[in-house]
Amino acid sequence: MEKLNKLVVFWLDKQRFALHLSTVERIVHIVEITPLPKTPVYIMGIINFQGKFIPVVNTRKLFLLPEKDIDLNDRLIIANTSMRTVALWVDTVSDVVERTEEEIIKAEKIFLDIDYVEGVFKLEDGIVLINDLDKFLTLEEITLLKAALKKQREKDKKLIKKNKTVIKTEIGK
């Protein structure tokens, strides 16, 4: 019996992409994104997801697609790379599909040096590009992101400490 690849299909503009289901933690509605300074250009900022700060990837910038404003119907795909958890901003998530290894054409057989694309498969009405999450961020970008996240955590700790002091002062009156 041939191994089936389970893939989460999502849309950006009129193009479909996919991620391996095993990398996807959850799909959520868009939430407020806090901007982070000194991060790679396609990092929109961070979200607080279940107590963890998660960087949000602007997939449009990453894939060189036209920019658009965030819509309340947009989604975030919370997914795990080998190094960290990220949130991918997408238009919509449409389906989970299964494909055999034979049905997936490896990227190197079609493209030359296309980053982020692991392979391609066909649906009845078009093709879907399978993304490799581990190629989204370079080592240099990961270093920048780690520094920005550390700085944000320190800022948040100071704010929490300040708020606790204000609360103690107010209660003591």
Beta strands, then each sheet from edge to edge (+ up, - down):
strand 1: 4-12
strand 2: 15-20
strand 3: 24-29
strand 4: 43-49
strand 5: 52-58
strand 6: 75-80
strand 7: 85-90
strand 8: 92-100
strand 9: 105-106
strand 10: 117-123
strand 11: 126-131
sheet 1: 8+ 1- 2+ 11+ 10- 9+
sheet 2: 3+ 6- 7+ 5+ 4-
end
